């Protein structure tokens, strides 16, 4: 559990405290072995890292860092301990540049600058398969292309608008689009994803939106609805870290919030009334003992005239067995604990700072 291999080059990734000179017990062991000075300890460890790389047939050894919750751009804190490649620079060819190939899709990035989640591959593929050929897709939190690339490579989307504000992730995204042969099918926008739709004229443009930000993508929900095509509506795939016991409450509340955004469009041209339908909630992985990473698949668009729901219904949940629970337009729903609020546990300081400037 203290060592893993990552990427096509089998990069050795150590636990944050494994063989660390910051650990008292490990330091005491080195002293007993005769290594008293800091210089002698560092020389020993450098030889140890190189030998570890040789044994693991790797070109690099790194120590895992934690994504800082208060970092709005979600930078990685990985530290390179030893490498036989590259020079001290960021980007392609640098010592932190790594490629992880999943399902034939190459994802390259600087692991000292950008986070990477290995547990989302099933969801990436699922999303790619949900995308229909020739759809126009908006990825509001694209990162290095976690869902942008599957939409293009697996789903054969006509075009993807990819929004991201970590400049290092944007650099990797552009590189990944090129190396996977889909650069001509994507537009990349660097900046705050919550304002990207209005800033870049993406309203009434897309068939499907990925909202893959954790712990919550709530800040982008209204922009996502506005990006959907007025004539047809479309699908939102909403990610969130949600207490297991509140999953249904979260889905109802999500639909209610989206329905409130739909109401704002009442003065705009639409052929028929719109509905908000959560057809499925997918568990991606466990985030904590009582919290899961979920994705809600929500259709927001014209109501099917053959549906049995009341024409005044704005939101509903479709359960796996086919039964439906409707949300009356004026219903008051209990807000789940994972909802963002100025003093809530998920509302981090960088969110407050951005809110104050907007």
N, C-alpha and C positions, 0 to 999 in steps of 0.2 A: 504493500500500500504506500510505501515511501518512494517508489521508483516506478516510472511509466515511460513508454516510448511514444513519441508523437511525430507524425509527419512521414513523408516518403523517405527521408534520410535517417529515420529512427533516432531523432533527437532524444537524449536522455533527460527526463524531467524529474527533478527531485522535489520532495515535500519541502515546504518552507523551513522546517527545522532539522531536516535530515543532514547529518554530518556538518552541522553548523558550528562555527567557532563562537557564536553567541550563546550556545548551549553550555551551561556550566559542567555537566557531566562529561561531555565530549572533550571540553578543554582540559579537564582533570585527567582524562585518559591519555591525552597527548603529552601532558607533563610527565606522567608516569613512564611514558615511552622515551623520555629524554628530550622532548621538544619544548623548550622553555620560552624562547623569544617569539614575538609575533612574526618576525621574518622567517624563522625556521618553520613555524606552523604553516604559513602561507605557501612556502616552497613545497612542503610535504603535500599539502592539499592540491596544489597545481599538478603534481605528479600523479596523485590519486585520481583526479578528474580525467587526466589523459588516459590512464590505465583503464578506468571505468568505460571511457568512450571506446577504447580498443576492444574490450571484452564484449560490449554491446554492439559492436560494428557501427558506431555512430561517429559523426563528425563534430558533435557539439554536446555539451552538458550545460543545462540551465537549472536554475532554482525557481520553483513556482512562486508567483506572487498572487495577491488577491486583488480583484477589481475593486477599486475604492468606491464605496457607495456615493461619496460626495463628489466624485468626478463626473461631471456632466457628459464628457466625451468617452467615459468608460475605458480609460487607458489601462494596458496591462502593466504589471509590476514585475514581470519575469526578469531575472538577472542572469547574464551569461557568465558561467564559471570557467569554461574552457571551450575553445573552438579552433579548428585548423583551417577555417575558411574566412574569406572576406577581410575587409579593413574596417576601421571604426567609423562607419557611416550607416545611415538609415536607408531603407529602400532596397530594391533588387541588387543582389551582390553583396549586401552588408552582412555582418555576422549574425544578425537576428532574423534574416530573411528565410522563411520556411514555406514549403508547399505541402498541403494535406489534400490528397486525392480521395474523394468519396463518390461512389457510384459513377465513376468516370469524369467527375467534375473536379478540375484543379482549382484549389483555393490557396493563394499565396499571400503572405503578409509578414510584417516585422513583429515577431512574438514579444519583443520588448516594448512595443508601442500599442499593440492592438490585442484585444481579448479574442479568444476562440473557444466556442463551446462544442465539445465532442459528443454531447448527449442528445443533440438535436437532429441527427441524420435522418431518423425515421420521419420526423415532421417536415424536413426539407423535401424529402422525396414525395411525401403525401401532398404537400403544397404544389409541387411541380406537376403531379398527376391531376390535381384539381383544375389547374390552369388549362384553358381550352385554346386550341390552335387559333392564331390570329387575334387573340384578345390583347387589349392594351391594359397593362398592369402598372400600378403605383406601389413602390416599396418605400414606405415613409421612414423606415429606420434600417437602411440597407447594410450598414457595416461594410464588410469586405465582399458582400454579395451572397450572404447566407440563403436568401430566398429569391434574390434577383436572378442568380445563375440557374437554379432549378426551373424557374419560370420560363427562361429562355431555352435552356438545353433540353429539359425534359418536357415542359409544356408547350414549347414552340410558340411562345407568345410573339405577337407581331412587334410589340415594343414595350419596354419597361422604363418608367421614370424612376430613377433611384436617388433617394435623398439621404444625406449623411453629413454630420457636422464635425466628425473627427477627421482632420486633414490626412492623417496617416492611413486611416481606413479608406478614405477616398482615393488615395494614391494606389493602395492595394486593389480596390474595386476596379479602377480603370485598367490596371495590369491584368486582373483576372478576366475581365470582359474580353480583352485582346487575346490572351492565351487560350481561352475556350472558344474563340472564333465567333463571338457574338457582339463585338464592340459596335457594329453598325446598327444594332437593334436596341440600343439603350442610350438614354440621356442621363447624365450624372449631375446632380445639383449639390454643391457644398454649402451648408448653412443649417439654420434651425428648421427642422422638418415641420414644425407646427405652423410655420409661416410660408413654407415652400409652395403650397397649392396656390395661394393668392399671388405670391411674388412672381411665380413662373407661369401663370396663366393656365393652371391645370384643372380648373373647374370644368365640369361637364365633359371630361375627356376619357375616363377610364372605365373598364369593366370590372376590375377587381383590385383590392387594396390589401397589402400585407402590413400589419401593425405589430412588428416583432420586437417591441421594446419591453424589457423587464426592469423593475418590478411591475410597471404599469405603462400602457400606451395611451392612457386616458387623454393626455394633452393633445393627441392628434385625431381624436374621434370626429370632431366636427369638420375638420379639414378633409378627412377621408370621405365623409358623406357628400361634401360639396364637390369632390372630385369625380363622383359617379355620374355616368351619363343620364341626363334627365329623361330621355325617352325609354330607356331600358332598365335603369338602376344597375345594381351589381352586387358583388360579394365583398364583405369585409372579413378578414381573418385576424381576430383580436387576441393578442397574447396577454397573459397576466399571471402573477403569482397570487394564488387564491387559497385561503384556508379550505381544506377538504370539506368541512361541514357547511361551508357557505357557497359551494359551487353553484347550486341552483339559484340561490339568492343573487349571486353575482351575474348570472346569465339573464335573469329577469331585469335586474337593475341596468345592465348594459343595454338591453333592448329599449328600456324606458328612456335612457339618455339619448340613444340614437333617434328614437321617435321624436324627442323634443327638438332635435336638430332638423328633422324632416319638416316639422311644423313651421320652421322659419322659411321654408320654401313655398308656402301656400300661395304667395303672390306670383310665383314663377310658373312658366308654362309646363304643364304636365298633362299627359293624355288621360290618366286615371289616378285615383288615390294611391298613395304608396303604403306598403306594409313593411314591418321590420320582423323578420322571421329568423330565429336562431335554430338552425336545423341540426346542429351537432356541436358537442363540446368534447374536444380531444385532450386526453391527458398526455403531455409530452414526457414529463419526468417528475420525480419527487424533488422538491426544492429544500424542504425541511421536514421534520417528522410529521407535522400536521398541515403542511402547505405544499400544494402541487403547482407546477407550471402547466396551465391550461391554454388551449386555443379554442375560441368560439367561432364557428363558421356562421356568419349572419348575412342573410340576403336582405338588402334594402332596395326596394323598388316597387313597380306597379303590382297591385294585387291581382292574383289570378281570379278572373271573374267566375271561374267554376268552383272556387274554394267555398267551403261551408261556413267560413268565418263571417262575422258581422261586418258590413262595410264601414262601420265606425271603428273597427279594431285597428290599432296602429302597430301593436307588437304582440308576438307570441313565441312560445317555446315549443318546438316539435321534439317529442321524446323518442328514444330509439325504437320503441314499440309502435310508433305512429300516432299516439295520442297527442293532443295539443292543449296547452294552457294559454288563454288569451290575456292580454294586458289592456284593459280599457284605457282610452286616451287620458282620462283625468285621474287614473289610479295613483295612490301614494304608496311607494314601495320603500321597504327598509333598505337603507344604504349599507352595503357590506363593509366590513372593517378594512378591506384592502383598497377602498376608494381613496383617491387623493384628497387631502384637505390641508389647509395651511399648517395645522399642528399634528397631522396624522403621521404614523410611523414610516410611511412610504414617501412622504413629501419631503424630499431632501433639500438642503440649503441652496443648491444650484438652481432648483426649480423655483424657489422663492425669489431668487435674484433675477431670473429671467422674467418672472411674472411682474416684478416691480418696474421693469424697463419697457414692458409692452403696453 
